[in-house]
Amino acid sequence: AELCHFDVLSTEDLEANPQQFYRNHVAVHRPALVRGVLTSRPALQRWERSAFLERYDHVEAEVGSVPLAGRYKDEVRAALGFTTRNISVAKFVSQIMDGSD
C-alpha cells in the first residue's frame, strides 16, 4: 500500500506566504500538517477540561455499548444485548481519563 505523504508546516510558514500555501496545497488538494494552528485560539481555553466541566458537569448524557442504542425500542435493545445508561458528563469524562468503565 502506498503511504500518504504530506508536508509539515508551521503557522509562521502560512502567515509568511499564504498564496504559496494555497497554490501548493489547497488548489491541488495536497494534504499538509500545520503545527501550531490551535495554540492561540480562544476555543482552546474555552474547551479546556476544567472549563468544559464547569459548564457541563451537571448535564446527563446517555452512554452505551452501541452508538445511538437509545433510539431502538427496549425489546430490540434487550434482544441484541445493547446496553445504555445515563451518566453525568463530569463522571463520564473522569472515567475516560482514568480508563475505567
Disulfide bonds with the S-S distance in Angstrom:
none
